[in-house]
Amino acid sequence: MMHFLAAGIVALSLGACAPGEGAEADALGVNPERPTLFVANKRGNTLSKIDLQTGEEVLRRDSCTNPHELATSPDGMHVALACYGGTTVDVFQTDTLERVTSYELGPDARPHGIVWHPNGSIYVTAEGQQAVLHIQSLRSGPRNSAENSFIIRHDTGKAGSHMIAVAPDESAAWTTDLGSRTVTRIDLVGDAAPLSVTVGEEPEGIALAPDGQTLWVSARGSNQAFALDPVTMEVRSTIETGRFPLRLAIRPQGDVAVTSDLADGGLSVIDLASAEVIRSIAVSSPEEAEARQQVTILWSGDGSKIYVAETASNTIAEVDYATGTVLRRLQTGEGGDGLAILPSPVI
C-alpha cells in the first residue's frame, strides 16, 4: 500500500573535525580526477572521507546514532546517510561533510538500505515501519531541501526489510527481509500488492543486474546466492558461496557479482552469465575473519577494485579485482560499514 507523508526537517548541527584535521582538509573538494571514498562508522557515530589517491582519511565528522548505508547524489555534491539508530536520512556536502538537510521519517523508522536515484529521488528501507520510503524532491524547490519534498511510503509488510534495489525506470523496488526470510517486490507506480518469496536463510545482499533482467540475492544464513526473475520473483538459479555472504555487489561492467563472505574473510566471484562461482578472493585468512568482520563491499567506478569494509578492525581493504591482491588497508573511524564512492558507478 502507498501512503503520502509530509517530509519533516530537524535541527541541524555541524560536527567537529576529528583531531589533527585542519583547514586544508575542509578545503578539499570533490575532483573527478581524485576518487573519494565515504565511510559510515557505525560504532563511532561518524562519517569519514578518504582520499583514494593518498589513502588518507582527510575528514571525519559527527553524524548520527548507528549510521549504516550511504548513497551519493547524481551530481556528486552530496552524500545521504541512513541513520539506523534513529528516524532520519541525513544529507552531507561531499566537500566539507557539513550536514545540510535531515529528512524526518517518522517513529520507529530505523532506516538502513539506501539508493539515491539518478532522477534525484532517495529510496530507503524503514525496518521499523516494514516499508520502503521514497523521498521525492519537488523540482521547483531548492535541491536537497526537506522543506520542498514529500515522502511516499510503500509497505512491504515484512519483518526486517533491510537492503534495497531500485529499477532504473523507478517502476519497482526490491527488498531483502531478514526477519521474514523473504525477498519482496514493490510496485512503485501502480496498485499491485507487494510480492514476496522465501529465499534461503536470512537473505540480505541484493542487486539488480545492469540490464534489469535478473535480481541477485545473497542469503547469509544458508551460504547461497540466488538469481531471480525480477517480475515474477521465480528463483532461476541457486549458487553455493563462501560462508555468511552478507552482501552482494555487481561489477559496473555487468559480468560478475561478488559476495562478501564474512565467516571466511573472502569474496566469492559469480559469473552472471553461467550463474557459477568462478573464483574466490582471500581478503583475510579464515583465522583473521572474526577479528576483521568484513561487511559492506563496493566496486570502484571502473570495476578494477573492490572496497571491503572490515568493521571490527576499523579498516577498508582495497582489493585489485584482476589479481585478487589486497593493495592496501585504509584506516577509518570506529566500526566502518556503509560505503559510497566518487566518481560513482554509472547506473
N, C-alpha and C positions, 0 to 999 in steps of 0.2 A: 504494500500500500504506500502511496505517495502522500507526503504531508508537506505543506509550506510553512516555514518558520521564519520569524524575524531574525535578522543577524544582529547580535549584540556586540558592543565594543567594551572592553575592560580597560582599566587604568594601565598605562604603560610605564615601565621604568627601564633605564639603561643600566645593565650590569657593569661592574668594574672590570678592567682588564686583569688578566692573570699576572702574577708577579713577573717583572722583567720585561713587560711589553710596554712600548712607548709610542711616540708619535709616528715613527716610521711604520710600525705595524698597522696603526689606524689609517695611514695614508695609502696602504697597499690596496689598489683597486683590482677589479676583475679584468684580466687581459686574455683575449682568446689564445694568445701565444704562450700563456703561462697557466697551465691547468691547475685547478684548485680543488681540494677535497674538503668537504664539510662533514663533521662527525658529531652526532648527538651522544653525549656522555651521560648515560642513564643513572649511574650512581653518583656522579659529581654534580648533576643538575646543571650542566653547562653545554655550550655549543662551541666547537673548535673549528678553526680554519687552518688548513695545512697547504703550504706552497709545495706543489709536487715537483718543481724544478730543484729545489734545495732539500726537500723532505722535512723542512722545519715547520713546527706549529707557530704561526705568526700572530694568532689572535685567539683568545678564549674569553667568552662572555657567560655570565649567569643567564640561564634560560628559564626553565620551569621544572616542576617536580616530575622526575622519572621520564625525561624526554626519550622518545623512541625513533620512529621513522622520519625521514626528511625527503623533501622534493624541491627542486629548483624551478624557478619561473621560466617560461619560454624565452624571455629576453635576457636571462641571466642576472637580473638585477636584484632578485630576492630569493630567499630560501624559506620554505614553510616547514614548521616543526610540529609534529603531533605530540601533545603533552599528555602522555599516557596516564600519568598520576593525577590528572585533573580533568578539565572540561573545555579546553581551548585548543585551537590551532593558532600558533604564534608565527608571525612573519618578520623576518630579519633582512636587512640590507646585506648583500653579499660582500660589499667592500669593507664596511666598518662593523658588521654584525650588530648594528643598532636595531632594536626591536621597534617596528613601525606600526604594526597592526596586530590585534588579537581578536580572533573570532570566538565568541562565546557559543558553545554548542548545546548547553542545557545540562540539567542534573544527570549525574552518573554516566557521562558520555564516554570516558576512557578512550579517547581517540588513539588509533595505532597506525594501521596501514594508510599510506597517503600517496596520491598522484596529483601532480599539477599538470593539467591537460594543455596541449598546445593552444587551445582557444582561450585560455586564461582561467578556466574554472578549476577549483580544487575539489577532489573527491577524497573522503576519509572514512574509514570504518569507525563506528562508535560501538565498542564492545558492550558497554553497559546498557545501551539502548537497543541492542540487537538490530543495528541499522547501518546503512551507508548514507552519509551526508554529502550533499552536493552544494558547495559554496559557490554561488553564481554571482559574479560581479555585474552590476549594471553598466552597460557600455558607455552610457552618458556620464557616468560618475568618475571620480579620480581613481586611478589604478591602486589596487590593494587597500581600498578603504572599506572598513567594516560598515561604515555609515551608509554606503552606497551599494550594499549587497543584500542578498537574501539567501536562505538556506532551504533546500528541498531535502526531505528525509524519505528514504526508501527503506522500508522494513525488510529485514531478512528473516526474522522470526527464529533465528538460530543462536545458540549459545556460543559465545567466543568468536564472533565474526572478526577476524584478526588481520589478515592481509587482503590486498585488493588488486585487481587488474581492471582496466577500462578499455573499451573498444575505441579505436581511432576516430570513429564517427559518433561516439558517445551514445550509441544505441543500446549498449548493455554494459554491465559491470559484473564482476565475479568475485566472490569472497571465499576464503577458507575459514571454516568454522570449527575451531579446535574442540570446543565443548560438545558439539553435536556430531563430530566426526563426519562432517559433510562439506561439500563444495556447493555454493549457491549462485545461480544466475539471476540477475536482477534486470528487468526490462526498464530502461531509463526513459523511454519515450512513449510507451503505450500503457495498457492496463493489465497486461499479463501478470499473473501471480508469480512470485519467486519460485524458481525450480531448483530443488536441492537433491543431491545424490550422495550416498555414502561412498567415501573414497579412502580406503586404507584406515590406518590408525593415526589420529592426530594430524590431519592434513594442515600444512602451514604455508610452505612456499608456493608461489603462484606466479605465472607469467603467460601472457598471450603471445603466440608466435607473430613475428612481424607481418606475415601475410594474413593474419587474422583467422586462419583455418584450423588452428589447434590450440587448445588450452592445456598448459602443462602445470602439473601439481606435484609437490613432494610431500610425502607423509612420514613425519619423523618417527612415529611410533611403530611403523611396520617396515622401515628401511626400504622404501619404494618410491618410485616416481611414476606418474600416470599421464598418458595423453588422452584428452577428452575432446569430443565434438563440442565446440563452444555454444551450439544452438540446442541440440538435443540432450547434451550432457552425458552421452553414452561414452563409456570408457573404451578406447580403441586399443591401447597398449598398456602393459604393466611392466616396469623395469626395476630390477633389483639394484639398489645403490649401496653406498657405504652406510655406516651406522649413524642413525639420527640425522637425516638430511633436513636440517632446519629451514634452509632457504633454497630457492631455485632462481637462477637468473639466466636469460638468453643473451647470447652474444649479439651485438648490433647487426652483424652480417647475417644472422638468422640461421646459421649452420649447426650450432651446438648450443646446449644448455649445460650449466654446471650446478650441482647441488653442494651445499655446504654441510659436510658430514661431521658434525660436532664431536661425536664419540671417537672418530678415527683421526681427527685433525687433518682431514684431506678434502679433496674435491673429486666428485665423480663427473666425468665429461660424457654427455649423452649426445650421440648423433641424432639430429631431429628427423632426418630422412628415414633412417632404419630403426629408430627407437631402441637403440642399443648403447650400452656403456662401452666406449671405445678406448678409454684410458682413465687412469686415476692420477691425481696430482697430490703429492705429500706436502702440505703446508707446515705441519709439525708432526712429530712422531706420535704414535698412539700413547706413548708414555707421557708426552707433554700435553696431550689433548685436554686433560682435565685442568691443568694449570693455565691454559690459554683460553679455552672455551670459545672457539670461533663461531660467529653467528652470521651477521649480515654479509652478503657478497655483492660486489658491484663491478661492472666492466668499465674500462676506460672507453671514451667515445670512439676510438679507432679499433677497439676489440683486441688490442695487443696485450693488455694487462688486466688482471683481476685484483680487486682490493678486498681483503678479507678482514673483518673486524674481529679482533681477539679480545673479547670484553674483560676477561679475567686478568690479562697482563697489560691492559691499557695500551695496546699496540694495534696497528693496522699493517697487515702483511701485504706487500706489493709483489705480485706473482707474475712472471713472464709466461704468457699462455703457450707460446711455441715450445719452450724448453721445459716448462714446469718448475723453473727455478724461482726461489724466493729472493728477489733482488735486494730488498731491504725491509726493515720494520720501522714504521713511523710512530713516534710517540704521540699520544693524545691524552685527553682527560680521563677521569676515573670512570671505567665501565663503558668505553666507546662501543657504540652499537649501530645506530642508524647512520647511513652514508648517502651523500649526494656529491655530484662532481660537476665541475665546469671546465671545459665545454661539455654539455650534456649529450648523451647519445640521441640521435635523431629518432623520433617516434613515428 
